[in-house]
Every structure is written in structure tokens, then in C-alpha cells.
């Protein structure tokens, strides 16, 4: 991930306030139609823990973040939770998962890093494993508050996932504005 925004306690606290009331509850409900209850799931970029908390109601979730400050926050807020410091680009872990979930996290990666991450995730998934990722829709990239943000179209994402996954669902949805986001749910190819 580019930038240092999530590296300080002040920026983490600022982000937590900005993200209040925002969660992937509807996306997670959609995901539950593809992934059985109790499945082993990795959340990439748990941040404040809002989605981790929702996911943990139905799945055996390991949360992760690249920010040591977010990991501190998560372990204090959810002392019985499982959290690891993890770089979304390299994703170095020996664990295997039934599902990998990332809600508006992978857009911080360059196209090349995203391509590598998608391949790494396929290697970490069990047979028939599922990924569920969301992105901001658009083209190009920008830096916002020191954070790199990379926008994607449905066509671009379809091409990025094709080598490793069978798309189960790829569609536009509304996070703040009509069709401002893209949901990808895909199954690992055998």
C-alpha cells in the first residue's frame, strides 16, 4: 500500500471517526449465499473492525491489517479475536482459507500489486475457495490524504481475476452515490 496514512495513532483515530456507520453488512449477506457458515475466512484490511465483527457472527475469521496501529486497536477492541499484520501485496502466511474478504482495501494497490495480490490469494485458498472484494468504480488513480487510491472498471477487474478465478458475481452497487462501487465474488479455479 502506498502512503503512511494508516501508520499513526492520530490518522487511525481519524479514520475510525470517518468510517462510523459505514459497513459491508449488505455485501456480507450476499457473501453468505456463496460461503457456508463456519468457513475459515481471512479479512484483508480489517481497519476499525466493523466488518470483522459482522463476519465473525457467521465465520471463523482471521482479521488482518498492514497498519500496526490498527492491529493494536483491533486487539484491544476484540481481545478474543484473531488478528495478524499482513501486507495485501505479498500476503505472506502459511494459513489456508475458504474465503478471503476485502472491503475497499485492494484499491490502495497499484495495478501490478493488485495482480500479484489476486494470484497470492488464489494460492492461499482451499479448493473451491471464494474471494469477495469491493472497489471504487472509475478510472485512473489519485492520492488522497497520503493514501493511494486506484479506481477500476468492471471490464478491468474481469480481466484481472480471469487467470485465477471464475467470476460468480461482478456488479456495480451504491456505497455513497449510484454505481460508485464494484463488487467481485469469485471462486478459485481448480
C-alpha atoms as an extended CHARMM CRD file, in Angstrom:
* protein
*
       190  EXT
         1         1  UNK       CA              0.0000000000        0.0000000000        0.0000000000  PROA      1               0.0000000000
         2         2  UNK       CA              1.2100000000        3.4660000000       -0.7800000000  PROA      2               0.0000000000
         3         3  UNK       CA              1.4340000000        6.2670000000        1.7680000000  PROA      3               0.0000000000
         4         4  UNK       CA              1.7290000000        6.4510000000        5.5140000000  PROA      4               0.0000000000
         5         5  UNK       CA             -1.8180000000        7.4970000000        6.4180000000  PROA      5               0.0000000000
         6         6  UNK       CA             -2.7000000000        4.4040000000        8.4500000000  PROA      6               0.0000000000
         7         7  UNK       CA              0.6320000000        4.3050000000       10.2940000000  PROA      7               0.0000000000
         8         8  UNK       CA             -0.0400000000        6.8320000000       13.0790000000  PROA      8               0.0000000000
         9         9  UNK       CA             -2.4050000000        6.6550000000       16.0170000000  PROA      9               0.0000000000
        10        10  UNK       CA             -3.9220000000       10.0460000000       15.0740000000  PROA      10              0.0000000000
        11        11  UNK       CA             -4.6720000000        9.0040000000       11.4930000000  PROA      11              0.0000000000
        12        12  UNK       CA             -6.1480000000        5.6820000000       12.6580000000  PROA      12              0.0000000000
        13        13  UNK       CA             -8.4100000000        7.5260000000       15.1050000000  PROA      13              0.0000000000
        14        14  UNK       CA             -9.3730000000        9.9810000000       12.3540000000  PROA      14              0.0000000000
        15        15  UNK       CA            -10.2380000000        7.1070000000       10.0130000000  PROA      15              0.0000000000
        16        16  UNK       CA            -12.2900000000        5.3390000000       12.6920000000  PROA      16              0.0000000000
        17        17  UNK       CA            -14.3980000000        8.5040000000       13.0850000000  PROA      17              0.0000000000
        18        18  UNK       CA            -14.7410000000        8.9250000000        9.3020000000  PROA      18              0.0000000000
        19        19  UNK       CA            -15.8890000000        5.3160000000        8.9250000000  PROA      19              0.0000000000
        20        20  UNK       CA            -18.5250000000        5.3980000000       11.6850000000  PROA      20              0.0000000000
        21        21  UNK       CA            -21.7850000000        3.9630000000       10.4330000000  PROA      21              0.0000000000
        22        22  UNK       CA            -20.2070000000        2.5380000000        7.2600000000  PROA      22              0.0000000000
        23        23  UNK       CA            -20.0080000000       -1.2350000000        6.9390000000  PROA      23              0.0000000000
        24        24  UNK       CA            -20.2480000000       -4.0650000000        4.4560000000  PROA      24              0.0000000000
        25        25  UNK       CA            -23.3170000000       -5.6700000000        6.0180000000  PROA      25              0.0000000000
        26        26  UNK       CA            -25.2120000000       -5.9780000000        2.7200000000  PROA      26              0.0000000000
        27        27  UNK       CA            -22.1400000000       -7.3530000000        0.9370000000  PROA      27              0.0000000000
        28        28  UNK       CA            -21.6260000000       -9.8810000000        3.7320000000  PROA      28              0.0000000000
        29        29  UNK       CA            -25.2580000000      -11.0050000000        3.4160000000  PROA      29              0.0000000000
        30        30  UNK       CA            -24.5990000000      -11.5750000000       -0.2930000000  PROA      30              0.0000000000
        31        31  UNK       CA            -21.3690000000      -13.4360000000        0.5120000000  PROA      31              0.0000000000
        32        32  UNK       CA            -23.2420000000      -15.8270000000        2.8210000000  PROA      32              0.0000000000
        33        33  UNK       CA            -25.0640000000      -17.2550000000       -0.2070000000  PROA      33              0.0000000000
        34        34  UNK       CA            -21.6790000000      -18.4710000000       -1.5350000000  PROA      34              0.0000000000
        35        35  UNK       CA            -19.7780000000      -19.3980000000        1.6460000000  PROA      35              0.0000000000
        36        36  UNK       CA            -21.0920000000      -21.8120000000        4.3050000000  PROA      36              0.0000000000
        37        37  UNK       CA            -21.4650000000      -20.8210000000        7.9280000000  PROA      37              0.0000000000
        38        38  UNK       CA            -18.3500000000      -21.6200000000        9.9580000000  PROA      38              0.0000000000
        39        39  UNK       CA            -15.9950000000      -21.3430000000        6.9670000000  PROA      39              0.0000000000
        40        40  UNK       CA            -12.4490000000      -20.1700000000        7.6400000000  PROA      40              0.0000000000
        41        41  UNK       CA            -12.2110000000      -16.5900000000        6.3500000000  PROA      41              0.0000000000
        42        42  UNK       CA             -9.4170000000      -14.0360000000        6.0880000000  PROA      42              0.0000000000
        43        43  UNK       CA            -10.3580000000      -10.3700000000        6.0870000000  PROA      43              0.0000000000
        44        44  UNK       CA             -7.7150000000       -8.2140000000        4.4330000000  PROA      44              0.0000000000
        45        45  UNK       CA             -7.6670000000       -4.7120000000        5.8860000000  PROA      45              0.0000000000
        46        46  UNK       CA             -9.8470000000       -5.0470000000        8.9730000000  PROA      46              0.0000000000
        47        47  UNK       CA             -9.2640000000       -1.3910000000        9.8910000000  PROA      47              0.0000000000
        48        48  UNK       CA            -11.6780000000       -0.3490000000       12.6700000000  PROA      48              0.0000000000
        49        49  UNK       CA            -13.1100000000       -3.8810000000       12.8560000000  PROA      49              0.0000000000
        50        50  UNK       CA            -16.6710000000       -3.0960000000       11.8020000000  PROA      50              0.0000000000
        51        51  UNK       CA            -16.8430000000       -5.7310000000        9.0550000000  PROA      51              0.0000000000
        52        52  UNK       CA            -14.7210000000       -8.1580000000       11.1130000000  PROA      52              0.0000000000
        53        53  UNK       CA            -17.3730000000       -8.0270000000       13.8280000000  PROA      53              0.0000000000
        54        54  UNK       CA            -20.1930000000       -8.7570000000       11.3420000000  PROA      54              0.0000000000
        55        55  UNK       CA            -18.2030000000      -11.5260000000        9.6280000000  PROA      55              0.0000000000
        56        56  UNK       CA            -17.3360000000      -13.1750000000       12.9470000000  PROA      56              0.0000000000
        57        57  UNK       CA            -21.0280000000      -13.8580000000       13.6290000000  PROA      57              0.0000000000
        58        58  UNK       CA            -21.0600000000      -16.4910000000       10.8650000000  PROA      58              0.0000000000
        59        59  UNK       CA            -17.4470000000      -17.3370000000       10.0230000000  PROA      59              0.0000000000
        60        60  UNK       CA            -14.1690000000      -18.3340000000       11.6800000000  PROA      60              0.0000000000
        61        61  UNK       CA            -12.4540000000      -15.0130000000       10.8750000000  PROA      61              0.0000000000
        62        62  UNK       CA             -8.8260000000      -14.0060000000       10.9870000000  PROA      62              0.0000000000
        63        63  UNK       CA             -8.5970000000      -10.2420000000       10.6850000000  PROA      63              0.0000000000
        64        64  UNK       CA             -5.5770000000       -8.5030000000        9.2460000000  PROA      64              0.0000000000
        65        65  UNK       CA             -4.1720000000       -5.0960000000        8.5640000000  PROA      65              0.0000000000
        66        66  UNK       CA             -0.8850000000       -3.6590000000        7.3240000000  PROA      66              0.0000000000
        67        67  UNK       CA             -1.0420000000       -0.9330000000        9.9750000000  PROA      67              0.0000000000
        68        68  UNK       CA              0.4260000000       -1.8700000000       13.3800000000  PROA      68              0.0000000000
        69        69  UNK       CA             -1.7840000000        0.8790000000       14.8420000000  PROA      69              0.0000000000
        70        70  UNK       CA             -4.9340000000       -0.7870000000       13.5010000000  PROA      70              0.0000000000
        71        71  UNK       CA             -3.7400000000       -4.1600000000       14.8260000000  PROA      71              0.0000000000
        72        72  UNK       CA             -3.3280000000       -2.5670000000       18.2860000000  PROA      72              0.0000000000
        73        73  UNK       CA             -6.8180000000       -1.0720000000       18.0310000000  PROA      73              0.0000000000
        74        74  UNK       CA             -8.3440000000       -4.4010000000       16.9390000000  PROA      74              0.0000000000
        75        75  UNK       CA             -6.7000000000       -6.4930000000       19.6540000000  PROA      75              0.0000000000
        76        76  UNK       CA             -7.8870000000       -4.0530000000       22.3200000000  PROA      76              0.0000000000
        77        77  UNK       CA            -11.4310000000       -3.7860000000       20.9360000000  PROA      77              0.0000000000
        78        78  UNK       CA            -11.7700000000       -7.5490000000       20.2460000000  PROA      78              0.0000000000
        79        79  UNK       CA             -9.4750000000       -9.2950000000       22.7680000000  PROA      79              0.0000000000
        80        80  UNK       CA            -10.6710000000      -12.7850000000       21.7970000000  PROA      80              0.0000000000
        81        81  UNK       CA            -10.2720000000      -12.1330000000       18.0620000000  PROA      81              0.0000000000
        82        82  UNK       CA             -7.5190000000      -13.4150000000       15.8200000000  PROA      82              0.0000000000
        83        83  UNK       CA             -5.5300000000      -10.6560000000       14.0480000000  PROA      83              0.0000000000
        84        84  UNK       CA             -2.3100000000      -10.5970000000       12.0430000000  PROA      84              0.0000000000
        85        85  UNK       CA             -0.2300000000       -7.8520000000       10.4830000000  PROA      85              0.0000000000
        86        86  UNK       CA             -0.4070000000       -8.5490000000        6.7700000000  PROA      86              0.0000000000
        87        87  UNK       CA              0.6510000000       -6.7480000000        3.5980000000  PROA      87              0.0000000000
        88        88  UNK       CA             -2.1170000000       -7.0450000000        0.9770000000  PROA      88              0.0000000000
        89        89  UNK       CA              0.5160000000       -7.1320000000       -1.7650000000  PROA      89              0.0000000000
        90        90  UNK       CA              2.6750000000      -10.0000000000       -0.5140000000  PROA      90              0.0000000000
        91        91  UNK       CA              0.1390000000      -11.7660000000        1.7510000000  PROA      91              0.0000000000
        92        92  UNK       CA              2.7030000000      -13.9610000000        3.4320000000  PROA      92              0.0000000000
        93        93  UNK       CA              1.0440000000      -16.5610000000        5.6400000000  PROA      93              0.0000000000
        94        94  UNK       CA              1.0730000000      -20.3420000000        5.7840000000  PROA      94              0.0000000000
        95        95  UNK       CA             -2.5970000000      -20.4760000000        6.7230000000  PROA      95              0.0000000000
        96        96  UNK       CA             -5.2250000000      -21.5640000000        4.1960000000  PROA      96              0.0000000000
        97        97  UNK       CA             -8.7410000000      -20.1730000000        3.9640000000  PROA      97              0.0000000000
        98        98  UNK       CA            -12.1370000000      -20.9780000000        2.4890000000  PROA      98              0.0000000000
        99        99  UNK       CA            -12.7550000000      -17.3000000000        1.7540000000  PROA      99              0.0000000000
       100       100  UNK       CA            -10.8210000000      -14.0380000000        1.5440000000  PROA      100             0.0000000000
       101       101  UNK       CA            -12.7520000000      -10.7960000000        2.0410000000  PROA      101             0.0000000000
       102       102  UNK       CA            -11.5520000000       -7.2390000000        1.3810000000  PROA      102             0.0000000000
       103       103  UNK       CA            -13.9760000000       -4.3210000000        1.5020000000  PROA      103             0.0000000000
       104       104  UNK       CA            -12.4850000000       -1.2210000000       -0.1430000000  PROA      104             0.0000000000
       105       105  UNK       CA             -8.9200000000       -2.2050000000        0.6830000000  PROA      105             0.0000000000
       106       106  UNK       CA             -7.3330000000       -3.5060000000       -2.5010000000  PROA      106             0.0000000000
       107       107  UNK       CA             -7.9060000000       -0.1760000000       -4.2570000000  PROA      107             0.0000000000
       108       108  UNK       CA             -4.8180000000        1.0360000000       -2.3870000000  PROA      108             0.0000000000
       109       109  UNK       CA             -2.6860000000       -1.2190000000       -4.6180000000  PROA      109             0.0000000000
       110       110  UNK       CA             -1.1780000000       -0.3730000000       -7.9900000000  PROA      110             0.0000000000
       111       111  UNK       CA             -2.4000000000       -2.4930000000      -10.9130000000  PROA      111             0.0000000000
       112       112  UNK       CA              0.7310000000       -4.6950000000      -10.7400000000  PROA      112             0.0000000000
       113       113  UNK       CA              0.4690000000       -5.1210000000       -6.9660000000  PROA      113             0.0000000000
       114       114  UNK       CA             -3.2290000000       -5.9390000000       -7.2880000000  PROA      114             0.0000000000
       115       115  UNK       CA             -2.4860000000       -8.5700000000       -9.9260000000  PROA      115             0.0000000000
       116       116  UNK       CA              0.1150000000      -10.1170000000       -7.5840000000  PROA      116             0.0000000000
       117       117  UNK       CA             -2.2550000000       -9.9800000000       -4.6170000000  PROA      117             0.0000000000
       118       118  UNK       CA             -5.0480000000      -11.6930000000       -6.5430000000  PROA      118             0.0000000000
       119       119  UNK       CA             -2.6550000000      -14.5070000000       -7.5350000000  PROA      119             0.0000000000
       120       120  UNK       CA             -1.2990000000      -14.8270000000       -3.9740000000  PROA      120             0.0000000000
       121       121  UNK       CA             -4.8280000000      -15.0470000000       -2.6240000000  PROA      121             0.0000000000
       122       122  UNK       CA             -5.6540000000      -17.9030000000       -5.0060000000  PROA      122             0.0000000000
       123       123  UNK       CA             -2.6340000000      -19.7890000000       -3.6370000000  PROA      123             0.0000000000
       124       124  UNK       CA             -3.9120000000      -19.2790000000       -0.0570000000  PROA      124             0.0000000000
       125       125  UNK       CA             -7.4170000000      -20.5360000000       -0.7640000000  PROA      125             0.0000000000
       126       126  UNK       CA             -8.5920000000      -24.0760000000       -0.1940000000  PROA      126             0.0000000000
       127       127  UNK       CA            -10.1130000000      -25.9090000000       -3.1770000000  PROA      127             0.0000000000
       128       128  UNK       CA            -13.3070000000      -24.1270000000       -4.2770000000  PROA      128             0.0000000000
       129       129  UNK       CA            -12.2930000000      -21.1050000000       -2.1760000000  PROA      129             0.0000000000
       130       130  UNK       CA            -14.0860000000      -17.7980000000       -2.6530000000  PROA      130             0.0000000000
       131       131  UNK       CA            -12.9130000000      -14.1900000000       -2.7480000000  PROA      131             0.0000000000
       132       132  UNK       CA            -15.1970000000      -11.2550000000       -2.0540000000  PROA      132             0.0000000000
       133       133  UNK       CA            -13.6890000000       -7.8520000000       -2.8350000000  PROA      133             0.0000000000
       134       134  UNK       CA            -15.0450000000       -4.3620000000       -3.3640000000  PROA      134             0.0000000000
       135       135  UNK       CA            -13.5190000000       -1.4360000000       -5.2410000000  PROA      135             0.0000000000
       136       136  UNK       CA            -14.2800000000        2.1720000000       -6.0560000000  PROA      136             0.0000000000
       137       137  UNK       CA            -15.5040000000        2.3610000000       -9.6580000000  PROA      137             0.0000000000
       138       138  UNK       CA            -13.7540000000        4.6310000000      -12.1030000000  PROA      138             0.0000000000
       139       139  UNK       CA            -10.5190000000        5.0150000000      -13.9790000000  PROA      139             0.0000000000
       140       140  UNK       CA             -7.0870000000        6.2520000000      -13.0770000000  PROA      140             0.0000000000
       141       141  UNK       CA             -5.6880000000        6.8440000000       -9.6120000000  PROA      141             0.0000000000
       142       142  UNK       CA             -5.0950000000        9.6410000000       -7.1300000000  PROA      142             0.0000000000
       143       143  UNK       CA             -3.5150000000       10.3150000000       -3.7710000000  PROA      143             0.0000000000
       144       144  UNK       CA             -5.9740000000       11.3570000000       -1.0770000000  PROA      144             0.0000000000
       145       145  UNK       CA             -4.6270000000       12.3540000000        2.3670000000  PROA      145             0.0000000000
       146       146  UNK       CA             -1.4290000000       10.4880000000        1.5820000000  PROA      146             0.0000000000
       147       147  UNK       CA             -3.3260000000        7.3590000000        0.5280000000  PROA      147             0.0000000000
       148       148  UNK       CA             -3.0060000000        5.9390000000       -2.9770000000  PROA      148             0.0000000000
       149       149  UNK       CA             -6.4470000000        5.1690000000       -4.4420000000  PROA      149             0.0000000000
       150       150  UNK       CA             -6.7290000000        3.1720000000       -7.6670000000  PROA      150             0.0000000000
       151       151  UNK       CA            -10.1060000000        3.0930000000       -9.4410000000  PROA      151             0.0000000000
       152       152  UNK       CA            -11.3360000000        0.1510000000      -11.5300000000  PROA      152             0.0000000000
       153       153  UNK       CA            -13.9960000000       -0.7140000000      -14.0750000000  PROA      153             0.0000000000
       154       154  UNK       CA            -15.9240000000       -3.9760000000      -14.3190000000  PROA      154             0.0000000000
       155       155  UNK       CA            -14.0020000000       -4.8490000000      -17.5000000000  PROA      155             0.0000000000
       156       156  UNK       CA            -10.5900000000       -4.2530000000      -15.8850000000  PROA      156             0.0000000000
       157       157  UNK       CA            -11.4860000000       -6.3460000000      -12.8610000000  PROA      157             0.0000000000
       158       158  UNK       CA            -12.9060000000       -9.1300000000      -15.0140000000  PROA      158             0.0000000000
       159       159  UNK       CA             -9.5450000000       -9.3690000000      -16.8120000000  PROA      159             0.0000000000
       160       160  UNK       CA             -7.5290000000       -9.2360000000      -13.5760000000  PROA      160             0.0000000000
       161       161  UNK       CA             -9.4660000000      -12.0960000000      -11.9670000000  PROA      161             0.0000000000
       162       162  UNK       CA             -9.8160000000      -14.3190000000      -15.0670000000  PROA      162             0.0000000000
       163       163  UNK       CA             -6.4730000000      -16.1780000000      -14.8210000000  PROA      163             0.0000000000
       164       164  UNK       CA             -7.1670000000      -17.4950000000      -11.3060000000  PROA      164             0.0000000000
       165       165  UNK       CA            -10.9150000000      -17.3030000000      -10.6780000000  PROA      165             0.0000000000
       166       166  UNK       CA            -14.3350000000      -17.9890000000      -12.1030000000  PROA      166             0.0000000000
       167       167  UNK       CA            -16.4910000000      -14.9230000000      -11.5510000000  PROA      167             0.0000000000
       168       168  UNK       CA            -19.6550000000      -15.7550000000       -9.6280000000  PROA      168             0.0000000000
       169       169  UNK       CA            -20.8360000000      -12.1730000000       -9.3860000000  PROA      169             0.0000000000
       170       170  UNK       CA            -19.4620000000       -8.8420000000      -10.5570000000  PROA      170             0.0000000000
       171       171  UNK       CA            -21.7380000000       -5.8550000000      -10.3110000000  PROA      171             0.0000000000
       172       172  UNK       CA            -21.9720000000       -2.1720000000       -9.5820000000  PROA      172             0.0000000000
       173       173  UNK       CA            -23.5450000000       -1.0230000000       -6.3450000000  PROA      173             0.0000000000
       174       174  UNK       CA            -24.0530000000        2.1490000000       -4.3480000000  PROA      174             0.0000000000
       175       175  UNK       CA            -21.8410000000        2.9420000000       -1.3640000000  PROA      175             0.0000000000
       176       176  UNK       CA            -22.4420000000        6.7150000000       -1.3400000000  PROA      176             0.0000000000
       177       177  UNK       CA            -23.5050000000        7.5150000000       -4.9100000000  PROA      177             0.0000000000
       178       178  UNK       CA            -25.2950000000        5.4180000000       -7.5380000000  PROA      178             0.0000000000
       179       179  UNK       CA            -22.9340000000        2.8020000000       -9.0300000000  PROA      179             0.0000000000
       180       180  UNK       CA            -19.8290000000        4.2330000000       -7.3400000000  PROA      180             0.0000000000
       181       181  UNK       CA            -18.5280000000        0.7840000000       -6.3560000000  PROA      181             0.0000000000
       182       182  UNK       CA            -17.8320000000       -2.6610000000       -7.8080000000  PROA      182             0.0000000000
       183       183  UNK       CA            -18.4520000000       -5.9660000000       -6.0170000000  PROA      183             0.0000000000
       184       184  UNK       CA            -16.4890000000       -9.0390000000       -7.1070000000  PROA      184             0.0000000000
       185       185  UNK       CA            -17.3080000000      -12.5220000000       -5.8140000000  PROA      185             0.0000000000
       186       186  UNK       CA            -15.2550000000      -15.2370000000       -7.4720000000  PROA      186             0.0000000000
       187       187  UNK       CA            -14.3190000000      -18.8950000000       -6.9910000000  PROA      187             0.0000000000
       188       188  UNK       CA            -10.7650000000      -20.2030000000       -7.2630000000  PROA      188             0.0000000000
       189       189  UNK       CA            -10.2320000000      -22.1750000000      -10.4470000000  PROA      189             0.0000000000
       190       190  UNK       CA             -9.2220000000      -25.8280000000       -9.9530000000  PROA      190             0.0000000000
